[in-house]
Amino acid sequence: MFGGTGFLGNRIVRHLRNHEFPVRIASRHPDGGHSQSGPENQVQFVEANIHDERSVADALIGAYGVINAVSLYRERGLETFHSVHVEAAQRVAVLAHRSGVKRLVHVSGIGADVASPSCYIRKRGEGEQAVRAEFADAFIVRPAAMFGSDDAFLSTVLKLLRRLPIYPMFGQGRTRLQPAYVEDVAEAIARIMERAETHPTVFEFGGPTPYSYEQLLTAIAHQAGLAPLLIPIPFAVWHALVRASEIMLPGLPLTRNQVELMQIDTVPSPEMPGFAELGISPLSIEEILQRILASREERGCPARSL
């Protein structure tokens, strides 16, 4: 398991264990995963750098299957979209095939497109092609934007909705999204690993409801008891803000690829297999938000502090 300590990855590990798979997590910092370690749950940590062929090959020794859930959202130095989403993905696929791995699952994202003018989106698409070129039977998994109790999506939107009585939207708020619960995506990947069918497939995972961006913001605000004024802001303005922040405030959470992703619809294609093919009924963002808010109230935390 590469990327096994991340937002999606640590949940994949837990769901694999629920399906009684012993798991080996390959990480540059194996000591950082104490929450999943221990012989009682058959989770092993090994040191590996996805950019280093020898360490990747060592991590793959004796493995039945491999999951690559490594992702990059902001380029830093040698860590680029090409080095992570293309070169490293190809390296894992080459070495997995060479070592006799039976099943490879490569986690990409809805909207991945080799023809996109966005570097991030284009490299996601190139990564899929590189993986399939080296491991023809690989399964490609494309989740929509994922949400969960400790995510960077839902929690960020909620914080901004609470702090900003006037909320700036991306464009006119018409971009279509279909966010997926991260636990549902993790369970789907675990089921792909254990299913008997070996024919390579591209899965696209989205939640039960498609929204426009404006509809999604309204739904989240309603669940939290908020009624912000949603104001459309042209994408040209967002791009200018990102360019300025990259120069003057490089630490800001808003990135160029996030703005670019908000310019395209990220909903599953009806022609692609998804949760239904794996027997999963995905949970909605409203259901999960209700649980999160109720849990905080039970612990004596004001819901508005989320």
DAMOWO-V427009 format. One record per pair of residues at least 24 apart in sequence whose C-alpha atoms are under 10 Angstrom apart, sorted by the first residue. I is the first residue (numbers start at 1). J is the second residue. If there is no record, write none. Layout:
# DAMOWO-V427009
I:J, I:J
This chain:
# DAMOWO-V427009
1:25, 1:26, 1:27, 1:45, 1:59, 1:60, 1:63, 1:65, 1:66, 1:67, 1:68, 1:69, 1:70, 1:105, 2:26, 2:27, 2:28, 2:48, 2:49, 2:50, 2:56, 2:59, 2:66, 2:67, 2:68, 2:69, 2:70, 2:71, 2:92, 2:106, 3:27, 3:28, 3:50, 3:67, 3:68, 3:69, 3:70, 3:71, 3:107, 4:33, 4:36, 4:45, 4:67, 4:68, 4:69, 4:70, 5:29, 5:30, 5:32, 5:33, 5:35, 5:36, 5:69, 5:70, 6:69, 6:70, 6:71, 7:69, 7:146, 7:147, 7:148, 7:150, 7:151, 7:152, 7:182, 8:69, 8:70, 8:107, 8:146, 8:147, 8:148, 8:151, 8:182, 8:183, 8:185, 8:186, 9:67, 9:68, 9:69, 9:70, 9:107, 9:182, 9:186, 10:35, 10:36, 10:69, 10:186, 11:182, 11:183, 11:184, 11:185, 11:186, 11:187, 11:190, 12:67, 12:69, 12:182, 12:183, 12:184, 12:185, 12:186, 12:187, 12:188, 12:189, 12:190, 13:43, 13:67, 13:186, 13:187, 13:189, 13:190, 14:41, 14:43, 14:183, 14:186, 14:187, 14:190, 15:183, 15:184, 15:185, 15:186, 15:187, 15:188, 15:189, 15:190, 15:191, 16:186, 16:187, 16:189, 16:190, 16:191, 16:193, 16:194, 17:41, 17:42, 17:43, 17:190, 18:187, 18:190, 19:187, 19:190, 19:191, 19:193, 19:194, 20:190, 20:194, 21:64, 21:190, 21:193, 21:194, 22:63, 23:63, 23:65, 23:66, 24:59, 24:60, 24:63, 24:66, 25:59, 25:67, 26:50, 26:55, 26:56, 26:58, 26:59, 26:60, 26:68, 27:55, 27:56, 27:59, 28:55, 49:88, 50:83, 50:84, 50:87, 50:88, 50:89, 50:91, 50:92, 51:79, 51:83, 51:84, 51:87, 51:88, 51:89, 51:91, 51:92, 52:88, 52:91, 52:92, 53:88, 53:91, 53:92, 53:94, 53:95, 54:95, 56:88, 56:91, 56:92, 56:95, 56:96, 57:91, 57:92, 57:94, 57:95, 57:96, 57:98, 57:99, 58:95, 58:99, 59:96, 60:92, 60:95, 60:96, 60:98, 60:99, 60:100, 60:101, 61:95, 61:96, 61:99, 61:100, 61:101, 62:99, 62:100, 62:101, 63:96, 63:99, 63:100, 63:101, 63:102, 63:103, 64:96, 64:99, 64:100, 64:101, 64:102, 64:103, 64:104, 64:193, 65:96, 65:100, 65:101, 65:102, 65:103, 65:104, 65:105, 65:193, 65:194, 66:92, 66:93, 66:96, 66:101, 66:102, 66:103, 66:104, 66:105, 66:106, 66:138, 66:193, 67:92, 67:93, 67:103, 67:104, 67:105, 67:106, 67:107, 67:138, 67:139, 67:189, 67:190, 67:193, 68:92, 68:93, 68:104, 68:105, 68:106, 68:107, 68:108, 68:140, 69:105, 69:106, 69:107, 69:108, 69:141, 70:106, 70:107, 70:108, 71:107, 71:108, 71:109, 71:124, 72:120, 73:120, 73:255, 73:256, 73:257, 73:258, 74:120, 74:253, 74:254, 74:255, 74:256, 74:257, 74:258, 75:120, 75:255, 80:119, 80:120, 80:123, 81:119, 81:120, 81:121, 81:122, 81:123, 81:124, 81:127, 82:119, 82:120, 82:122, 82:123, 82:124, 82:126, 82:127, 83:123, 83:127, 84:123, 84:124, 84:127, 85:120, 85:121, 85:122, 85:123, 85:124, 85:125, 85:126, 85:127, 85:128, 85:130, 85:131, 86:122, 86:123, 86:124, 86:125, 86:126, 86:127, 86:128, 86:129, 86:130, 86:131, 87:123, 87:126, 87:127, 87:130, 87:131, 88:127, 88:130, 88:131, 89:124, 89:126, 89:127, 89:128, 89:129, 89:130, 89:131, 89:134, 90:126, 90:127, 90:128, 90:129, 90:130, 90:131, 90:132, 90:133, 90:134, 90:135, 91:130, 91:131, 91:134, 92:131, 92:134, 92:135, 93:130, 93:131, 93:132, 93:133, 93:134, 93:135, 93:136, 93:138, 94:130, 94:131, 94:132, 94:133, 94:134, 94:135, 95:134, 95:135, 96:134, 96:135, 97:134, 97:135, 97:136, 97:137, 97:138, 98:134, 98:135, 101:135, 102:135, 102:137, 102:138, 102:193, 102:198, 103:135, 103:137, 103:138, 103:139, 103:192, 103:193, 103:194, 103:198, 103:200, 104:131, 104:132, 104:135, 104:136, 104:137, 104:138, 104:139, 104:140, 104:192, 104:193, 104:200, 105:131, 105:137, 105:138, 105:139, 105:140, 105:141, 105:189, 105:190, 105:192, 105:193, 105:200, 105:201, 105:202, 106:131, 106:132, 106:138, 106:139, 106:140, 106:141, 106:142, 106:189, 106:202, 107:139, 107:140, 107:141, 107:142, 107:143, 107:189, 107:203, 108:140, 108:141, 108:142, 108:143, 108:144, 108:202, 108:203, 108:204, 109:140, 109:141, 109:142, 109:143, 109:144, 109:145, 109:203, 109:204, 109:205, 109:266, 110:141, 110:142, 110:143, 110:144, 110:145, 110:203, 110:204, 110:205, 110:206, 110:261, 110:265, 110:266, 110:267, 110:268, 110:269, 111:142, 111:143, 111:144, 111:204, 111:261, 111:264, 111:265, 111:266, 111:267, 111:268, 111:269, 112:142, 112:261, 112:266, 116:260, 117:260, 118:256, 118:257, 118:259, 118:260, 118:261, 119:256, 119:257, 119:260, 120:256, 120:257, 120:258, 120:260, 120:261, 121:257, 121:260, 121:261, 128:202, 132:200, 135:200, 136:199, 136:200, 137:198, 137:199, 137:200, 137:201, 138:198, 138:199, 138:200, 138:201, 138:202, 139:189, 139:192, 139:193, 139:198, 139:199, 139:200, 139:201, 139:202, 139:203, 140:200, 140:201, 140:202, 140:203, 140:204, 141:185, 141:188, 141:189, 141:192, 141:201, 141:202, 141:203, 141:204, 141:205, 141:274, 142:185, 142:202, 142:203, 142:204, 142:205, 142:206, 142:268, 142:274, 143:178, 143:179, 143:180, 143:181, 143:182, 143:185, 143:186, 143:203, 143:204, 143:205, 143:206, 143:207, 143:266, 143:267, 143:268, 143:274, 144:177, 144:178, 144:179, 144:180, 144:181, 144:182, 144:185, 144:204, 144:205, 144:206, 144:207, 144:265, 144:266, 144:267, 144:268, 145:177, 145:178, 145:179, 145:180, 145:181, 145:182, 145:205, 145:206, 145:207, 145:261, 145:266, 145:267, 146:178, 146:179, 146:180, 146:181, 146:182, 146:183, 146:184, 146:185, 146:205, 146:206, 146:207, 146:285, 147:179, 147:180, 147:181, 147:182, 147:183, 147:207, 147:284, 147:285, 147:288, 147:289, 148:180, 148:181, 148:182, 148:183, 148:285, 148:288, 148:289, 148:292, 149:181, 149:182, 149:288, 149:289, 149:291, 149:292, 149:293, 150:292, 151:182, 152:253, 153:179, 154:179, 154:217, 154:220, 154:285, 154:289, 155:289, 155:306, 156:253, 156:306, 157:217, 157:220, 157:221, 158:217, 158:220, 158:221, 158:224, 158:226, 158:289, 158:304, 158:305, 158:306, 159:304, 159:305, 159:306, 161:217, 161:218, 161:220, 161:221, 161:224, 161:226, 161:227, 161:228, 161:229, 161:230, 162:221, 162:224, 162:225, 162:226, 162:227, 162:228, 162:304, 162:305, 162:306, 163:228, 164:228, 164:229, 164:230, 165:226, 165:227, 165:228, 165:229, 165:230, 166:227, 166:228, 166:229, 166:230, 166:231, 167:217, 167:228, 167:229, 167:230, 167:231, 167:232, 167:233, 168:228, 168:229, 168:230, 168:231, 168:232, 168:233, 168:234, 168:238, 169:213, 169:214, 169:217, 169:229, 169:230, 169:231, 169:232, 169:233, 169:234, 169:235, 169:238, 170:213, 170:214, 170:231, 170:232, 170:233, 170:234, 170:235, 170:236, 170:237, 170:238, 170:259, 170:262, 170:263, 171:213, 171:214, 171:231, 171:232, 171:233, 171:234, 171:235, 171:236, 171:237, 171:238, 171:259, 171:262, 171:263, 172:212, 172:213, 172:214, 172:230, 172:231, 172:232, 172:233, 172:234, 172:235, 173:211, 173:212, 173:213, 173:214, 173:215, 173:216, 173:217, 173:230, 173:231, 173:232, 173:233, 173:234, 173:262, 173:263, 174:211, 174:212, 174:213, 174:214, 174:215, 174:232, 174:262, 174:263, 174:264, 174:265, 175:211, 175:212, 175:213, 175:214, 175:215, 175:261, 175:262, 175:263, 175:264, 175:265, 175:266, 175:267, 176:210, 176:211, 176:212, 176:213, 176:214, 176:215, 176:216, 176:262, 176:263, 176:264, 176:265, 176:266, 176:267, 177:206, 177:207, 177:209, 177:210, 177:211, 177:212, 177:213, 177:215, 177:216, 177:262, 177:264, 177:265, 177:266, 177:267, 177:268, 178:205, 178:206, 178:207, 178:208, 178:209, 178:210, 178:211, 178:212, 178:213, 178:216, 178:265, 178:266, 178:267, 178:268, 178:284, 178:285, 179:205, 179:206, 179:207, 179:208, 179:209, 179:210, 179:211, 179:216, 179:266, 179:267, 179:268, 179:283, 179:284, 179:285, 180:205, 180:206, 180:207, 180:208, 180:209, 180:267, 180:282, 180:283, 180:284, 180:285, 181:205, 181:206, 181:207, 181:208, 181:282, 181:283, 181:284, 181:285, 181:287, 181:288, 182:207, 182:282, 182:283, 183:282, 183:283, 184:275, 184:280, 184:281, 184:282, 184:283, 185:274, 185:275, 185:280, 185:282, 187:275, 187:278, 187:280, 188:274, 188:275, 188:276, 188:277, 188:278, 188:279, 188:280, 188:282, 189:275, 189:278, 191:278, 191:279, 191:280, 192:278, 195:278, 201:272, 201:273, 202:272, 202:273, 202:274, 203:268, 203:269, 203:271, 203:272, 203:273, 203:274, 203:275, 203:277, 203:278, 204:267, 204:268, 204:269, 204:270, 204:271, 204:272, 204:273, 204:274, 204:275, 205:267, 205:268, 205:269, 205:272, 205:273, 205:274, 205:275, 205:276, 205:282, 206:266, 206:267, 206:268, 206:269, 206:274, 206:275, 206:282, 206:283, 206:284, 207:267, 207:268, 207:274, 207:275, 207:281, 207:282, 207:283, 207:284, 207:285, 208:275, 208:281, 208:282, 208:283, 208:284, 208:285, 209:267, 209:282, 209:283, 209:284, 209:285, 210:266, 210:267, 210:268, 211:265, 211:267, 212:265, 213:262, 213:265, 216:285, 216:286, 219:285, 219:286, 220:285, 220:286, 220:289, 220:290, 222:286, 223:285, 223:286, 223:287, 223:289, 223:290, 223:293, 224:286, 224:289, 224:290, 224:293, 224:303, 224:304, 224:306, 225:303, 225:304, 226:304, 235:259, 235:260, 235:262, 235:263
